[in-house]
Amino acid sequence: MMFAGIVTGEGSRTPRDWIDPARLEALLDPFDVADKAGHWCSEQAMFAQAVRHNTPESLNESPPARCMETGRVCVGWIRLDNRAELCAALRLQERRDLTDPALVLAAHRAWGTGAAIRLIGDFSFVIFDPATSTTWCVRDPIGTRPMFTYHGRELFAVASTAALFPALRLPDVTPSDAWIGKFLLGYSHDHHRTAFTNVYRLPPGHELIIEAGKTGEPHRYFAFEDPQPFAAQQSQEQVGRYRASLDEAVMRRTRSVHTVGAELTGGLDSSSIVASAAPACEEQGFQTYGLLMFEEDASAQERVAHHCGLSGHVSLEPAQGAWHLATMDRCNAMLGFPAEHANATFHAPVYEACSDHGVRTLLSGFGGDEIVTSGGREVLAELLAHGQFQAFLRALGDTPTSRGRGLVRFVRQRLASPQHATQAFLAQLDATPFSRAYREEHALEDFQRGRGAIAGGRTPNETVLRRAFRAYVSGRLESCSAMAASYGIEYRWPLLDRDLIETYLAIPGIEKHQAGTGRLLHRRSQIGRLPDSIIWHGKSMGPVRENARPTNDPVSFVNYDLLPSRLKSILDCESYGKLGGFKNNGSSAEGSLTGNDAYSRELARRIDVLSEWLKQLD
């Protein structure tokens, strides 16, 4: 689960002078959910780990892990999915007392930093070698688990939570003005920068090596590649190939000695995970949970649960008070800053239900839309580029009428301008009461234009590789991983499995979209497993349920003069006053939001979140 470490520079204070080991352990487990915690300390370094038992091997973890041969120390948030292959290559017997951190140490002992690319699973970890004073940091290719670093003159610090860095009282670590503004705009996700100055993320698929007395730069050790497959005809063999890879991805993530849970929305992605996981979890038990967001949710969830032979599906109301102070405090304690994705707090009822039912693993369908269940409509342009005109016509539709409609859609999509999204982002910027100087200093107009100008590709694979690995994806994983962990829950995302993604990229685009139907490969893989009404349903689940809508109660706005000084320095007093209803009542402690549009209401909540966070830091 959570981990942290500091390595001091030559002639610097000792690690205990920076932070007490007990304080460090408590920081990693603020809600007392760990089954074990421990630390290792020398005159140069300190590493701590909090462990939550889940997989069979984790029952034997005594953190931090140490290599008996080399003395190296390993801390991390690790679940390895290719244990059998690693053990075979390392000539080790796969057994329950061989923990994942111990296996990582063995891989590092055998292959050095070349071990990173051979590890498959969800992980971020650190290995420290006392003999050479070298620190090796690694994050998995998807970025499922967080990792933050700081490298100053006196020490190097690394952790799965940014809460470490304020606790160290580092003079050059302060809340980042650039991050605060982007958070107010609703998009502070970044592969490198964080909510604190001089604190950085290790990007997904990267490693960082810090040698004694030297600085280091992140290095990419893994990137998905496009094998550029092409075919003009569909093949049932490809569907079987994909289905087998999907089942393996789900199976890998059901390894637990406790009941396994799954989010079940009633949509295609989560339903397919449930259909695959249910028969694999008979021994440890399986429980599904669904938030009732849309009018069709309850019916769809019940149909899937019944079809898969599940009883006891739990339907939950979404968290209405997702931004209340208790939830904000929980996020801040786990991440060290406010959650950058709303789902981290919005799904709190699911985490609470899992905790009540003894569930420690929660499967989610997130990430499917971005990659293996993406639309695939670029196959039409791909077929034309290859001169496959007959295949192009077949892909447009099954009848002359449907082909005509498909051709119209194709032309419209080709001529569509990204200006609509760009204008929406610029309108949001104009609605945010930044001072002119701040807006110009941080080039926020260019930032918003960039958000709306993400180009697609000429093939389904090109679009996936351009769009799917944006910081938004790993940002959501990071926030949700940390928030769920505060309840003792480990999130797992089968549709973001490395092998599954590589299998998907190796399958021709013709399998992914046909006759106006997107997500085709994944849909066909579920025939016979799910009801047809789920397989062939569109994305929409009907209108939003009234109970799921944000409350219509007035949103409070704190008087500008009562805001933390850092917020006051970037917000324009007059514009803020108009938004908060202070124009004619400047002496009031609170005002009510004058605009009732969704963006303004969300902006008011973000200001509230930031205010509380900044006050806590002070």
N, C-alpha and C positions, 0 to 999 in steps of 0.2 A: 504494500500500500504506500503510504507517504514516506518520504525519506529526505535527508538533508545532510550536508557536509561542508566543512570549511578546512582549507589548507592554508596555513600562514606562510608568509615570506620569511626569508632569512633575516634574523635580527628583529623580527616583529614580536608582538606579544604572543603568549601561548594561546591555544584554542580556548582553554577555560577562562582566560581573561576576556574573551569576546562574548562567550555565552556559557552558562552552566549546562552540563549534560542533561540534567533533569528538566530544565526549562526547555531545552531543545526537543526532548521526547514529548513533552506536554504540548508544544507548539504543533507537532505532527499529528496529534490525536486530541483535538480540542473537545470532541464530543464523546470520548471514552468508548470507542467502538473496537479498538484493537484488541486482539487476543494476546499479543506479545509485543513488547517494545524493548529496545536495547541500544547501546551505543558502544563505540570503540574509540579510544582516545590515546594520542601520543603527544609528545612535546610539539609536534608539527601539525597534526591533523586531528579532526574529530568527525565521526560519521554516526548518524543515528537512523533508526528504521522503526516504523510501526507496522505490524503484520496483522492482517485479518485472515483467519483460516478459511479456505474455500476449496481449493483443489486437494486431492489426496496427499500430494507431496508437501503442500504448505503446512500440513499438520506437524511436520518435522522441522520447520524453520526456527532457528534461534538467531535472531538478527543482532548485529550485522553478520553476514556470511564471510568466512575467512578461508583462504586456500592454505591448507596445511603444508604444502610444498613450498610456496613462494611467499607466504605471509600477506598476500594481497587481500584487500577488503572490498566487498561488493555490497552496495545498497541500491535498491531500486524497486520499481513497481513493475513486476515481471510476471507474465504468463506465457510460457513457451508452448507452441502448438506442434512443433516437429521434434519432440523429445526422442522418439524412436530413431529417427534418421540421425540426429546428433549423437546419440549413444552409440549407434552402429559405427559412425565415422570416427568416434573417439575411443572405440573399443571398451565401452563401459556397459555394465549391466543396467538396464533400465529398472529402477526399483523405487519404492515410495520414499525411502530415506535419502534419495538423491534429489534434492530440492532444485527448483529452477535457478536460484542464484548460484548454487554450487555447480550446476551444469554450465552456466555462463562463465564462471571462473575456470572451469575445465576447458571450455572452448577457447578462452583467452590464453590459457597456458599453452595450448596446442597451436593455435593459429595467430596469436597476437591480435592486432586490430582487424585482421582479415576475418575474424569471427563474426563481425557485425552483420555482414551480408548473408551469413549462413543461418542466422537466427530468424525464426518465423513466429510471430505472435504479437501480443500487445505489450509494449515495454518502454520504459525509460530507466536507465540505470547508470551507475558510476562505479568504476573500479579504481582504487587507489593502491599504488605500489610503494610501500614505505622504503624499499631499498633504493629506488630511483627518484622518489618524490614526484612521480608522474601520475596524473589524473586523467582518466579516459571516460568521457561522457557520451552516451549513445541514446538516440530516440528512434522509435520504430518508423517505418516509411509512411504511415498514415498520420501519425501524431496523436494516437489515442490517449496517451498519458502525458501530462505536462512535465516540462523541465525548464527551470529558470537558472541563470548564471550571473555572477558578478565577478569582475576581475579588476581589483585595485592594486595599489602599490604594496599594501600590507597583507592582503589575503585574496584567495580565490574562494568563492562560495557557490554552492549549487544545491538546488532543492526542487521538489515537486510542488512546492507552494511558495509564492512570493512573499508570504507572511514572514519568512525568515529574515528578509533584508531590513525592514524597519526594526526588528528585534535586535539586530546587530548594531544599531545606531551608527550607521555609516554616514558620514557627513555629506557625501556626494550622491546619496540616494534620497530623492524627494519625489513627490507626485509629479508626473509628467504633464505639463500644460498641453502638449500636442495630443497626448492620449485622452485627456479630459475632454477636449473639444470634439474629437472623433467619437468618443463615447456618447456625448450629447447628440451627435448626428446618427447614432445607432449603428456605427460600423467602426469599432476600434480594433478589429481583428488584424493581426500582423504576425508574420512569421518570425520577426526578429524583435521588434520593440515591444515594450510592456507598459504597464501603468506607472512604472517608476523609472526615473532617469538612471542610466548606467546599469540597469538590470535588463537582461536580454533573454529571449527564448532561444533554445536550441531548436532549429527548424526540423520538421519531420524528415526522416531519412538522412539525418546528418550525425556526424560525430565531432567531438571536440577533444583535442589532446592538449593538456597543460603540463609542460615540463618545468622543473624547478627553475625559478628566476626568469621564466620566459612567458610571453603572451602567446596565445594561439587563436586561430580563426576556425570557425565551423567548416567542415569538409563534407560534401555530399558523398555518401557511400552507396546509395541506392536510388535509382529513378526508374519508373515504369517506362518501358519502350513500346513503340508501335511496330508490330511485326508486319503491318500493312497487308493483311489478308484480303483477298478479293475472290468473289464467286458471283455468278449471275443466276445461279439456281440454289434453292434451299435444300437442306439435307437433314433428315431426321436424326442422323448420327450426331450432328452438332448439338441438337437439343439434348440428347442423351449425355453427351460430353459435359455440357453446361450443368445439367441436373446433378450429375455425379459430383462435380466440383462444388456445387451449392450445398449438397448434403454433407460433404466432408467439412465445409466451412462451418456449418451449423453444429455438426457433431463435435468438432474441436472445442466449441464454446459451451458445450453442455457438461464439461468435466467439472464436477463438484461433488462434495460429500453431503451437500445440503440440497433442499428443494430448489429447483431452477424456476425462475419466473420469466415471463415474456410480455412485452407490451403488445397488445392486440388492438389496433385501431379499426379493423375491418377492411382496411385497404390491402392492396395486392402484396406489398413488400412484407409488412408484419405478418400477414396471414400465411404467406409461404414459409416464413421462418417457423411459425407455430406448427404448420403441417409437417415439417421436417423434424422439429425438435420433440414433438409429443411422443412418438414411439421410441425415441432414444432416451427418454427420461423416466421410464417406468420404474426403475430401481430407486432413484432418489426423490421422485415426485416432480410434478410439473404444475405450475399455476399461471394463469393468464390474467392480465389487468388491462382495462381499457378506459381511457378518458372519454367522456361523452361531450364532444365538441360540436358535432354536426347532427342534423336531424336524422340522418340515415345510420349513424354510428351504432346505436344499440342493436338494430336489426341485423346489420352486417356482422357485428361481433358475435351475436348469438348464432347466426348461421354457420360461421366458421367454427366456433366452439363445438356445436352439435355435429358438424361434418367430421371433425377430428376426434370425436368421442370424448370430449372434455366436459366435465361437470364442475360446477363451482366457479365459473368465470366471474370475475369481480369487475363491475362497472363503477366508475368513480366520477364524481363531479370535478371539473378542473379547478385549480386553485384560484379563487377570486382575489385573495389577498396576497398574490405572489410577490408584491413589492413591499409588504409590511416590514416593520423594523426587525422582527425576529428572523425573517428569511434573509434580509439584507445582512444581518450580523452573521448568519450561518455561512453565507457565501464569502464574506470578508474573512472569516476565520479560516476557511479551508483554502481559498485561493490567494488571499492577501489583498484582494481588490474586488470590486463588484463584478458579478458574473456578466460576461460579454454576450451571452446568448440567453434569451428569455426562457427557453425550454429547461434550463437548469433549475429554475425555480418553479416554472409552470407545472412540472411533473412531480412536484413534491408529494401530492397525494399518493402517487404510485410508490415512491420510495418509502413512505410511511406504512403503506399496506404491505410491502415486501418485508419490512422490518418486523411487522406484527406477525407475519406468517412464517418467519424463519428462513426467508429467501435471501441468499447472498449473491446470487448471479441473476442479472436482468438482461435478457436479450432484447435488442432493438433493431428495427428495420431502417434506422437512419443511414444515409449514405447511398441507398439504392438509386434514388433519383439522379444522383450525381454521376453514377457510373453504370453498374450492371443492369439497372432498370430504367436507364435514360431513354429518351424517345427514339433516337436513331434515325430521324427523318433525313439526315444528311446523305443517306444511302441513295436518294434520288439523284442528287448531283454527282455522286460517285459513279453511278451507272452511266450517266450521260458522259462523264469524262472518259470512261472506258469504251464508249461507243456501243453500249449494250441497249439499243433503243427498244427492242422487244421486251427485255427485262424491265426497262424503265416504265413502259406502258403497263405491264403486269403489276408493278409496284404502286402505280397510281390508283388502281382499283380493279374490281372483278368484272364490271360491266361498263358499257360505253358511258352511261350516266355517271357512275362513280368515278370513272377515269376523268371525265370532264371536270367534276368537282375537285378531284385530286390535283389536276393540272392548274386550276385556278388557285388552290391553296399553295401549290408549289411556287407559282409566279409571284404571288403576294408575299410569301416568305422571303423570296429572293430579293424583292424590291423593298422589303420592310427596312425602315430606318431605326437605328437605336436611339433616335432623338427623344422618343417618348420617355424612356427610362431616365435619360440624362436630364430632361426638363423636370421630371418628378424629384430627382435628387437636388437639383438647383432650387426648386421651390421649398424643399425642406431646409436647405441652408438659409434661405431668406426668412423662413419662419423661426429660425433660432436666433435669439437676441445676442449674438456675438458683437463685441466692439469691432469697429472697422479695422483698427490697428491689428487686433488679434486675427481677424479673418484674413487679412493680407499677409501677415507675418507667416502664417502656416499654410498659405496657398490653398485654402479650403475650397475655393471654386474649382481649381484644377483637380483637387481630390475627388469632389463630387462628380465631375465630368469623367474621371477615370473609372469610377464605379459603374457608370452607365455605358462604358465603351468596351466591354469584354467581347471580343469577336468569337464567332463560332469557327468551325473548321470545314474542310471540304469532305470529310468523312465522319462517321460516328466516332471513330477513335480519336481523330484530331480534336473534335469538340470536347470529348471527355478529358483528354490530356491538357487542354488549354484551360478548362473551367473547373474540373472536379477537385483539384488540389489547391484551391485558393485557401487563404488563411481563414476564411469563414468556416470551412469544414473542420479543420483541426481546432479552431476556436470553440465551436460548439462541443466537440468531443472533450476538450479540455475542461470547459465549464461544467458539463454534465458529469464527467468522471469525478471531479472533485466534489460536486454537490451530492451525488449519489453515495460517494464514499463516506460522507458525513453521517449517513444512516447505516453504514456497514455494508453497502451494496456495491458490487463490481459490475459496471456496465460492460456489455460485450456486443459488438456489431458484426454479425456474420457477413453482411453484404459488403463490408470493407476488408474482407480477407484478402491477403496478398495473392495467394494462389488463385482464388476465384477471379480477381481482377485480371490477372495475367491470362487466365483461360478465356475470359470475356474478350480481351483485346485480340486474342488469336483467332477469334471466330469472325467470319466475314460479315460485313454490314447488312447483307441481304437477309440475314437471319433476325435482324433487330427491328425492322420496320417493313411493313407490306400493306398495300391497299389502304393507306390512311391510318393503320393501326400501329402505334408505337409500343415500345417495351415488349415486342413480340417474342423474343427469345425467352424471356422470363415467363411470359404468359403461357407459352406452349409447354414449358417445363412443368407447369402446375396442373396440366390436364389430367384428370383422374384423382388429383389430390385435394382440390378445392372445388366448391360449387362454381358452375359456369358464370353465375351472376357476380361472383367475386373476380374471377379470372378476366372477364371481358368488360368489367365496369370501367368507366372513365375515372379521371382523377377526382372529380367533384363528389363530395358526400352530402350534397344538399346544403341548404342554408344553415348558418350558425344557430345553434340552440339558444333560446333566450337566456337560459341559466348560465351559458358559457360566455355571454357578453360581459365586457368590463362594466363595473358598476356605473350608474349614471349620477351617483352622488358627486357634488362639487369637488374638484381636485384642488387641494390647498397649495398655495404658493407662499413661501416664506418671504417676508419683506427683504428687499435687496440689501438693506443695511445690516440684516442679521445673517446673511450668507457668510460662509467661510471666506477669508480674504482671497484665497486662490481663485475661487469662483468669481468673486467680484472683479478681479483683475482682468477677466476675459469676457465678461458680459457687459453689455451696454445698459446703463441704469434706466434710461428712458424707455428703451424697447422692452426691457424686462418688466418694468412697471406696467406698461400697457398690456403685456401678455398676462400678468398676474392681477390685473384690476386695481393697481395702486395709483392710477393717474390722479384721482381726486381724493385719495385717502392715504397719503404717504406716511402717516403716523401709525397706521395699523400694523400689528405684528404679522398678520397673515392676510392674503387676498384669495380670491377664487379665480380659477382659470377662466379667461374671457372667451377663448376659442374652444369649441367643443369637438373639433375634428380629431381623428385618431392620432395624428402625429403630435399635435399640441398636448394631448393628454399623456402620451408616452413621454414627451419631452419633460413635462412636469414631474413625472415619476423618476426620470433619470436625474433631474436636478436634485430631487429628494434623496435618491440613492447616493449621489456624489457628496452631498452635504453631510450625510451621516458618516460616510467613509472618511472624509477629510477631518471631521471632528474627532473620530476615533484615533486617527493618526496623530493629531495634535495632543 
